[in-house]
Amino acid sequence: MKTFKLYSLDILQSDDKNISQYGIDLKDGLIINREDDLNQWVIEAYVRHDYLGFFKKLQQERDQVMLQVKITKPTNQPATFITSIIGVNEIGPNINILFKGVVVNQQKDKVWDMLKSLIEQGYQGEELLDKFRELLKNE
């Protein structure tokens, strides 16, 4: 396994024909390449307790959460992940959120173009994520 510092975290969400990024104010975080047969990563975000309701709701409503992260330093290119929330834990006055998922091995512009195209075709929510994952497997 390889562990890196999580520098930034954005939740990617879609509604009708728009894709929006919801930036999460990190206190700290790690990203771990599990180096397993499934190419899975674990992302741990340590944030203010204010985010508890947001992440609990997100965990209940969505099986998959698309993330965009920067690893190690702000000048690195963002990486896009398709993840599941595997834990939301209160730690003193803060919380941590654990995600597990796979990295999307494509350039940011290509990912955005694929997502925009699917949204323009009418895909939304879980159906959008499922179709996006299907396209990625065929790449």
C-alpha positions as CSV (number, residue, x, y, z in Angstrom):
1,M,0.0,0.0,0.0
2,K,1.1,3.6,-0.7
3,T,-0.2,6.5,1.4
4,F,-0.4,10.1,0.3
5,K,-1.6,13.4,1.8
6,L,-5.0,14.5,0.7
7,Y,-4.7,18.1,-0.3
8,S,-8.2,18.9,-1.5
9,L,-11.5,17.2,-1.9
10,D,-14.5,18.1,-4.0
11,I,-17.8,16.3,-4.3
12,L,-19.1,16.2,-7.9
13,Q,-22.9,16.3,-8.2
14,S,-25.2,16.6,-11.1
15,D,-28.7,18.1,-11.5
16,D,-30.5,18.3,-14.8
17,K,-27.8,19.5,-17.2
18,N,-25.2,20.9,-14.8
19,I,-22.3,19.3,-13.0
20,S,-21.3,21.1,-9.9
21,Q,-18.3,20.8,-7.5
22,Y,-18.9,21.1,-3.8
23,G,-15.6,21.9,-2.1
24,I,-15.0,20.4,1.3
25,D,-12.8,22.4,3.7
26,L,-10.3,19.8,4.9
27,K,-8.6,19.8,8.3
28,D,-6.5,16.9,7.2
29,G,-6.7,13.8,5.1
30,L,-5.0,10.7,3.6
31,I,-5.4,8.8,0.4
32,I,-4.3,5.2,0.2
33,N,-3.6,3.1,-2.9
34,R,-4.5,-0.4,-1.7
35,E,-2.7,-1.9,-4.6
36,D,-5.2,-4.7,-4.7
37,D,-6.6,-6.6,-7.7
38,L,-9.5,-4.2,-8.0
39,N,-7.3,-1.0,-8.0
40,Q,-9.2,0.4,-5.1
41,W,-8.2,3.4,-3.1
42,V,-9.3,4.5,0.4
43,I,-9.7,8.2,1.0
44,E,-10.0,9.6,4.5
45,A,-11.1,13.2,5.0
46,Y,-10.9,14.8,8.4
47,V,-13.3,17.8,8.6
48,R,-15.3,20.0,10.9
49,H,-18.3,18.5,12.7
50,D,-20.5,20.9,10.7
51,Y,-20.3,18.5,7.7
52,L,-21.9,15.6,9.7
53,G,-25.4,16.0,8.4
54,F,-24.3,16.5,4.8
55,F,-22.2,13.3,4.7
56,K,-24.8,11.2,6.6
57,K,-27.4,12.3,4.1
58,L,-25.1,11.7,1.2
59,Q,-24.3,8.2,2.5
60,Q,-28.0,7.3,2.9
61,E,-29.1,8.7,-0.5
62,R,-26.3,7.6,-2.8
63,D,-24.5,4.3,-3.4
64,Q,-21.8,6.0,-5.4
65,V,-20.2,9.4,-4.8
66,M,-17.9,11.0,-7.4
67,L,-14.9,12.8,-6.0
68,Q,-12.2,15.0,-7.4
69,V,-9.1,15.2,-5.2
70,K,-5.7,16.7,-5.3
71,I,-2.9,14.6,-3.8
72,T,0.1,16.0,-1.9
73,K,0.2,19.6,-3.2
74,P,-2.0,22.2,-4.8
75,T,-0.1,22.2,-8.1
76,N,-0.8,18.5,-8.8
77,Q,-3.6,17.7,-11.4
78,P,-6.8,16.6,-9.7
79,A,-7.8,12.9,-9.9
80,T,-11.4,11.8,-10.2
81,F,-12.7,8.8,-8.3
82,I,-16.0,6.9,-8.2
83,T,-16.4,5.9,-4.6
84,S,-18.8,4.7,-1.9
85,I,-18.9,6.2,1.6
86,I,-17.8,3.3,4.0
87,G,-17.8,5.3,7.2
88,V,-18.7,8.6,8.8
89,N,-17.3,8.9,12.3
90,E,-17.3,11.5,15.0
91,I,-13.9,12.2,16.5
92,G,-14.0,14.7,19.3
93,P,-15.1,18.1,17.8
94,N,-14.6,16.8,14.2
95,I,-15.5,13.9,11.9
96,N,-13.8,11.7,9.4
97,I,-15.3,10.3,6.3
98,L,-14.0,7.2,4.7
99,F,-14.5,6.6,1.0
100,K,-13.5,3.5,-1.0
101,G,-13.4,3.5,-4.8
102,V,-11.5,3.5,-8.0
103,V,-9.6,6.3,-9.8
104,V,-10.8,7.3,-13.2
105,N,-7.7,7.1,-15.4
106,Q,-8.5,9.9,-17.8
107,Q,-7.7,13.6,-18.1
108,K,-10.1,16.0,-16.4
109,D,-11.4,17.5,-19.6
110,K,-12.3,14.1,-21.1
111,V,-14.1,13.1,-17.8
112,W,-16.1,16.4,-17.8
113,D,-17.0,15.9,-21.5
114,M,-18.3,12.4,-20.8
115,L,-20.3,13.5,-17.9
116,K,-21.8,16.5,-19.7
117,S,-22.7,14.3,-22.6
118,L,-24.5,11.8,-20.4
119,I,-26.4,14.6,-18.6
120,E,-27.4,16.0,-22.0
121,Q,-28.8,12.6,-22.9
122,G,-31.0,12.8,-19.8
123,Y,-29.1,10.6,-17.3
124,Q,-29.4,11.7,-13.6
125,G,-28.5,10.4,-10.2
126,E,-27.7,6.8,-9.8
127,E,-28.5,6.1,-13.4
128,L,-25.9,8.7,-14.4
129,L,-23.2,7.1,-12.3
130,D,-24.0,3.6,-13.5
131,K,-23.9,4.7,-17.2
132,F,-20.6,6.6,-16.5
133,R,-19.1,3.6,-14.9
134,E,-20.2,1.4,-17.9
135,L,-18.5,3.9,-20.3
136,L,-15.3,3.8,-18.3
137,K,-15.1,0.0,-18.4
138,N,-15.4,0.2,-22.2
139,E,-12.6,2.7,-22.5
